[in-house]
Amino acid sequence: MRFRLPGLVQSWLPRSLAIAMAACSVSFENATAQFGNVFGNRGVGGVMIDSDGVLRNSTAEDQSRSLEQLRSTMQGAQGDLAKATDLRLISLKGIQQMVLDAQKQGKSIPEDVYCLGGLTRIDYVFVYPERNDIVIAGPAEPWAIGPQGSIVGKNTGSPVVNLDDLATAFRYVDQARNGGVSVSIDPTEQGYRQFNQALRNLGGNVNPSQAAPALARAFGPQQVTLSGLPADSHMARVILAADYRMKLYGMNLAKPPVAGLPSYMEMIQNRSNASTQIQSRWWMACDYDAITHSKDRLAWKISGQRVKTMTETEAFDQAGQRKQTGKADPVAKKWADNFTKKIGELAVKDPVFGELRNVMDLCLVAALIESQNLQSLAACDLSNILGNHGQIETIKLDVAKSLDPQISFLQTAQGLLVSASGGVMIESWYFATQVKENESVAEARVAASKLDNEKIWYQ
């Protein structure tokens, strides 16, 4: 089933972005198109979706048009928000009310609300029954436009958690309960059949560099499969872009911006037993420690690596049918483990991986609030964010249906090795139910009141 979000109204636009769109010479019929053109379609994660729904790399020209405009109009953090802090507290009740009021009044929301006070990670969830509020907290800093159009912290370069992804994660929390959020980019069975036929037509010895164009055409477009959230959401674009970028690095189709991360194709090139029928796929998944909470359940701590890369071999027959083996190739496992180690660096150099980490945090927080019944504990009504009846509106982007062939070929003793699959899996509900008591978390809640000028933002 595919879920669609309602159209965006003008009230969603951060003030600076609304100014940017007012300056556009192109006329749009509604605020959704305006917001999508200037912000959402700026090339999330370095990718764009064309009019046919085909995902592609965004060119420097694609990005420069919108980025120049954004950089010239974004105001950045003001006042106390311009100071970095180890722990900034953000009121969910307050954020919800500010957005609802803005929508009702037809006003734009402030830029700092969209950037959630500059949060770059969510480490805590605090419950305040005396204030009827639930608060998320983590490190925060002033923000700027970073690589590929991501909004990042000025100090660390880590992407900032944003309001649109929060609203999507919270609104579709029921989908997290019923299977999680996932995206997969895979070749089609028809593509494999056409590829095998083209390979047979080429005869014995194949020069990959010469044969690659014809084989790629035979392989055909790869399918994008998304579940658990709307295909036209900003969050979906982040997840898809992260998957796509991981594939490019693994297949040696793009050089990673960090040292010590050779591609899988480079690592396997000297293996004599690599087979065209047994291939590896990789996917990124959540990696959290057990969530700890205070005895009174008013303080919750989120910790762990956040994101890990996993792998499994797949078997393909001549008809292109795929079968999971439940096993991992040692070289593929080594590449996956190395990629996991490098995600922290990549999150800054290629910020879409940091945005993916933030998306996972938001999905986990939404699942935690729902699964642990924190709304009742706080006597706080977040129904306008949480669940399918939420009234918070989000942006809508073009939907990715496929991508042009992005495959890598390697001649081995057993034939021509093809690498082409990847994915992302966010099982936030599972991790939200893996909890244990640790009274030291209560101390963090007490200490939090003494940080950041003893202020809870937006309450």
C-alpha positions in Angstrom: 0.0 0.0 0.0 1.3 3.5 -0.8 0.6 6.3 1.5 0.4 10.0 0.5 0.7 13.0 2.6 -1.5 16.1 2.1 -0.2 19.1 0.2 2.0 21.6 1.9 0.6 25.0 2.7 2.5 28.2 2.8 2.7 28.1 6.6 5.3 25.3 6.4 7.9 27.5 4.7 10.7 28.8 7.0 10.8 32.5 6.6 14.1 32.7 4.8 13.1 30.0 2.3 9.8 31.8 1.7 11.8 34.9 0.8 13.9 32.8 -1.5 10.9 31.6 -3.4 9.4 35.1 -3.6 12.5 36.1 -5.5 12.1 33.3 -8.0 11.3 34.4 -11.5 9.4 31.1 -12.1 5.7 31.2 -11.0 4.2 28.2 -9.2 0.6 27.4 -8.5 0.9 26.5 -4.9 3.3 26.5 -1.9 4.0 22.8 -2.4 5.6 23.3 -5.8 7.5 26.3 -4.5 8.9 24.5 -1.5 9.7 21.4 -3.5 11.5 23.4 -6.2 13.7 25.4 -3.9 14.2 23.1 -1.0 13.1 19.5 -1.6 14.3 19.1 -5.1 17.6 20.8 -4.5 19.3 17.4 -4.9 18.9 15.6 -1.6 22.1 13.5 -1.1 23.4 14.5 -4.5 20.6 12.9 -6.4 17.6 14.2 -8.4 14.4 12.7 -9.8 13.6 13.5 -13.4 10.2 13.9 -14.9 10.0 10.2 -15.7 10.7 9.2 -12.1 14.2 8.1 -12.9 16.8 8.7 -10.2 20.1 10.2 -11.3 23.1 12.1 -9.9 22.5 15.8 -9.6 25.0 17.8 -11.6 26.9 20.8 -10.3 24.6 23.0 -12.3 21.5 21.3 -10.7 22.8 22.1 -7.3 24.3 25.5 -7.8 21.0 27.1 -8.9 19.2 26.4 -5.7 22.2 26.3 -3.3 23.2 29.8 -4.3 19.7 31.0 -3.6 19.5 29.2 -0.3 22.9 30.4 1.0 21.9 34.0 0.2 18.6 33.9 2.0 19.1 31.5 5.0 19.5 33.6 8.1 21.2 31.0 10.3 20.9 30.7 14.0 20.2 33.9 16.0 20.7 34.7 19.7 21.3 31.8 22.1 20.8 29.4 19.2 24.1 30.7 17.7 25.9 29.0 20.5 26.8 25.3 20.4 25.7 23.2 23.3 26.1 19.6 24.4 22.4 19.3 25.2 19.6 21.4 23.8 16.0 20.6 24.9 13.2 20.8 22.3 9.6 20.7 23.4 7.5 18.4 21.1 4.3 19.9 22.4 5.6 23.4 21.6 6.8 22.4 18.2 3.4 20.8 17.4 1.5 23.9 18.5 3.8 26.4 16.6 3.3 24.5 13.4 -0.5 24.1 13.8 -0.9 27.8 14.6 1.2 28.7 11.6 -0.9 26.5 9.3 -4.1 27.9 10.8 -3.0 31.6 10.4 -1.4 31.1 7.0 2.0 32.2 8.3 5.5 30.8 7.7 7.3 29.1 10.5 10.7 30.3 11.6 13.8 28.8 10.2 15.0 27.7 13.6 11.8 25.7 14.2 12.4 23.9 10.9 16.0 23.1 12.1 14.7 22.1 15.5 17.0 24.5 17.3 20.1 23.1 15.5 19.9 19.5 16.9 22.4 17.3 15.2 21.5 14.1 17.1 18.9 12.9 19.6 20.3 11.4 22.7 17.5 11.7 25.2 13.7 11.8 25.5 12.5 13.5 28.7 9.0 13.3 30.0 7.6 16.3 32.0 4.2 15.5 33.5 4.2 18.8 35.4 4.5 20.6 32.1 2.4 18.1 30.1 5.3 17.8 27.7 7.7 15.4 26.1 11.2 16.8 25.2 13.8 15.5 22.8 17.4 16.5 23.6 20.9 16.2 22.1 23.9 18.3 20.9 23.1 21.4 18.9 24.9 24.1 17.0 24.3 26.9 14.6 23.6 25.8 11.0 24.5 26.5 7.4 24.1 25.0 4.0 26.6 22.2 3.5 27.6 19.7 0.8 24.9 18.6 -1.6 22.4 21.1 0.0 22.2 19.5 3.4 21.6 21.8 6.4 24.5 21.1 8.6 26.0 22.3 11.9 28.7 25.0 11.3 31.0 23.5 13.9 31.0 19.7 13.1 29.4 19.5 9.6 26.9 17.0 10.9 23.4 17.3 9.4 20.8 19.0 11.4 17.6 17.1 12.4 14.7 18.7 10.6 11.0 19.2 11.2 9.8 17.7 8.0 11.5 14.3 8.8 10.2 14.5 12.3 6.6 15.0 11.1 6.9 12.1 8.7 8.5 9.7 11.2 5.8 10.5 13.8 2.9 10.4 11.4 3.8 7.0 10.1 4.8 5.3 13.4 2.1 2.7 12.8 3.9 1.5 9.7 7.0 1.2 11.9 5.0 -1.1 14.2 3.8 -3.2 11.2 7.1 -4.0 9.4 9.3 -1.0 9.6 10.6 1.4 6.9 12.6 0.0 4.0 13.9 0.8 0.6 15.6 -1.4 -1.9 17.2 -0.8 -5.3 17.4 -4.1 -7.3 17.7 -5.4 -10.8 14.7 -6.9 -12.4 14.3 -10.6 -13.4 13.9 -9.4 -17.0 17.1 -7.4 -16.7 19.1 -10.5 -15.6 17.6 -12.6 -18.4 18.5 -9.9 -21.0 22.0 -9.5 -19.4 22.7 -13.3 -19.7 21.5 -13.3 -23.3 23.7 -10.3 -24.2 26.6 -12.0 -22.5 26.0 -15.2 -24.5 25.8 -13.1 -27.7 29.3 -11.6 -27.0 30.8 -15.1 -27.0 33.9 -16.3 -24.9 36.3 -13.6 -23.8 34.7 -10.4 -22.7 36.5 -7.1 -22.2 34.4 -5.5 -19.5 35.4 -1.9 -20.4 34.3 -2.5 -24.0 31.2 -4.6 -23.3 29.9 -2.5 -20.3 27.7 -0.1 -22.3 25.9 -2.9 -24.1 25.6 -5.0 -21.0 24.2 -2.1 -19.0 21.6 -1.4 -21.6 20.6 -5.1 -21.5 20.5 -5.0 -17.8 18.0 -2.2 -17.9 16.6 0.1 -15.3 16.7 -1.1 -11.7 13.5 -1.0 -9.6 13.0 1.2 -6.5 10.9 -0.5 -3.8 9.8 1.5 -0.8 7.6 0.6 2.1 6.5 2.1 5.4 6.3 5.8 4.4 5.2 7.9 1.5 7.3 7.6 -1.6 7.0 11.4 -2.2 8.3 12.4 1.2 11.7 14.1 2.0 12.5 11.2 4.3 12.0 8.7 1.5 14.4 10.7 -0.7 17.0 10.7 2.1 16.8 6.9 2.5 16.9 6.3 -1.2 19.8 8.7 -1.7 21.8 7.0 1.1 21.2 3.6 -0.4 22.2 4.9 -3.9 25.4 6.5 -2.6 26.4 3.3 -0.8 25.9 1.3 -4.0 28.1 3.7 -6.0 30.9 3.4 -3.4 30.6 -0.4 -3.2 30.6 -0.9 -6.9 33.6 1.5 -7.6 31.4 3.9 -9.6 32.2 6.8 -7.3 35.2 7.5 -5.1 34.3 8.0 -1.5 35.3 11.3 0.1 37.1 9.5 3.0 40.3 7.6 3.1 40.6 3.9 3.7 37.3 2.8 2.0 38.2 0.7 -1.1 35.2 -0.5 -3.1 34.0 -4.1 -2.9 34.9 -4.6 -6.6 38.5 -3.5 -5.8 38.7 -5.9 -2.9 37.4 -8.9 -4.8 39.2 -8.4 -8.1 41.9 -11.0 -7.4 39.5 -13.7 -6.2 39.5 -16.7 -8.6 36.3 -18.2 -7.4 33.9 -15.3 -7.8 30.8 -16.4 -9.6 28.2 -14.6 -11.7 25.5 -16.7 -10.0 26.4 -15.9 -6.4 26.5 -12.2 -5.6 26.3 -10.0 -2.6 23.9 -7.3 -1.6 24.3 -4.7 1.2 21.9 -2.8 3.2 22.1 -0.2 6.0 20.1 -0.9 9.2 19.6 0.5 12.7 22.3 -0.3 15.3 21.2 0.9 18.8 22.1 -0.3 22.2 19.2 -1.2 24.5 17.4 2.0 25.4 17.9 2.8 29.1 15.3 4.6 31.3 14.9 5.8 34.8 12.8 3.9 37.3 10.0 6.4 37.0 10.3 6.2 33.2 10.6 10.0 32.8 14.0 9.9 31.3 15.2 7.8 28.3 18.6 7.5 26.8 19.4 6.5 23.2 22.9 5.3 22.4 24.8 3.1 20.1 26.4 3.3 16.7 23.0 4.2 15.1 23.8 2.8 11.6 25.4 -0.4 10.5 26.0 -2.0 7.1 24.9 -5.6 6.6 25.4 -8.1 3.8 24.1 -11.4 2.4 24.8 -13.4 -0.7 22.1 -14.0 -3.2 21.8 -16.7 -5.8 20.5 -16.0 -9.3 19.4 -18.5 -11.9 19.5 -18.0 -15.7 15.9 -16.7 -15.5 16.9 -14.0 -13.2 15.1 -15.3 -10.1 16.8 -14.4 -6.9 17.1 -16.6 -3.7 18.4 -15.5 -0.4 21.1 -17.7 1.0 21.3 -16.5 4.6 25.1 -16.5 4.3 27.6 -13.7 3.9 30.6 -13.7 1.6 33.8 -13.0 3.7 35.0 -10.2 1.4 31.6 -8.6 1.3 31.4 -8.8 5.1 34.7 -7.1 5.4 33.6 -4.4 3.0 30.3 -3.9 5.0 32.2 -3.8 8.3 34.6 -1.2 6.9 31.8 0.9 5.6 30.1 0.8 9.0 33.3 2.1 10.6 33.5 4.9 8.1 29.9 6.1 8.4 30.8 8.7 11.0 33.3 10.3 8.6 30.9 9.9 5.7 28.2 11.6 7.7 30.2 14.8 7.4 31.8 14.5 4.0 28.7 13.0 2.3 26.0 14.3 4.6 23.2 12.1 3.3 24.5 9.4 5.6 24.2 11.8 8.5 20.7 12.6 7.4 19.9 8.9 7.3 21.2 8.6 10.9 18.9 11.5 11.9 16.0 9.8 10.2 16.7 6.6 12.1 16.8 8.6 15.4 13.4 10.2 14.6 11.8 6.9 13.7 13.1 5.4 17.0 11.8 8.3 19.1 8.4 8.1 17.5 8.2 4.4 18.1 9.5 4.9 21.7 6.8 7.4 22.5 4.1 5.2 21.1 5.3 1.8 22.3 6.0 3.0 25.9 2.8 5.0 26.2 4.7 8.2 27.0 1.8 10.5 25.9 -0.3 9.2 28.8 2.6 9.4 31.2 3.1 13.0 30.3 -0.6 13.8 30.0 0.6 15.3 26.7 -1.5 15.1 23.5 0.8 14.7 20.5 -1.9 13.3 18.2 -1.4 16.0 15.7 2.1 14.6 15.1 1.7 10.9 15.9 -0.3 8.5 13.9 -2.3 8.5 10.7 -4.6 11.2 11.9 -1.8 13.8 12.4 -2.5 17.2 11.0 1.1 18.4 10.5 1.7 18.7 6.8 4.9 17.9 5.0 6.5 18.6 1.7 5.9 16.4 -1.4 8.6 15.5 -3.8 8.8 13.7 -7.1 8.6 10.0 -6.7 11.6 7.8 -7.7 10.4 4.7 -9.7 13.6 3.4 -11.1 17.2 4.4 -11.9 19.3 4.0 -14.9 21.7 1.0 -14.9 24.3 1.6 -12.2 26.3 -1.7 -12.3 29.9 -2.7 -12.1 31.5 -5.5 -14.1 34.6 -7.5 -13.1 36.1 -10.3 -15.2 36.9 -13.4 -13.1 38.0 -17.0 -13.8 34.3 -18.0 -13.5 32.9 -15.3 -15.8 31.7 -11.7 -15.5 30.8 -10.6 -12.0 28.0 -8.1 -11.7 27.3 -6.0 -8.6 24.1 -4.1 -8.4 21.9 -4.5 -5.3 21.4 -2.5 -2.1 18.9 -1.2 0.5 18.0 0.4 3.8 16.0 -1.2 6.6 14.7 0.8 9.7 13.3 -1.5 12.3 12.6 1.3 14.8 9.7 -0.5 16.6 12.0 -3.4 17.5 14.6 -1.2 19.1 12.0 0.9 20.8 10.9 -2.2 22.7 14.4 -3.2 23.8 14.6 -1.2 27.0 16.1 -1.6 30.4 16.2 0.4 33.6 19.3 2.4 34.5 18.9 5.0 37.2 21.9 7.1 35.9 19.5 8.3 33.2 17.5 10.1 35.9 20.6 12.0 36.7 20.9 13.1 33.1 17.4 14.6 33.3 18.3 16.5 36.4 21.5 17.8 34.9 19.7 18.8 31.7 17.8 21.4 33.6 21.1 23.2 34.3 22.2 23.3 30.7 21.4 25.6 27.8 20.4 28.4 30.1 17.9 26.1 31.9 15.6 26.6 28.9 13.3 24.2 27.0 12.9 25.6 23.6 9.5 26.2 22.0 7.5 25.2 25.1 
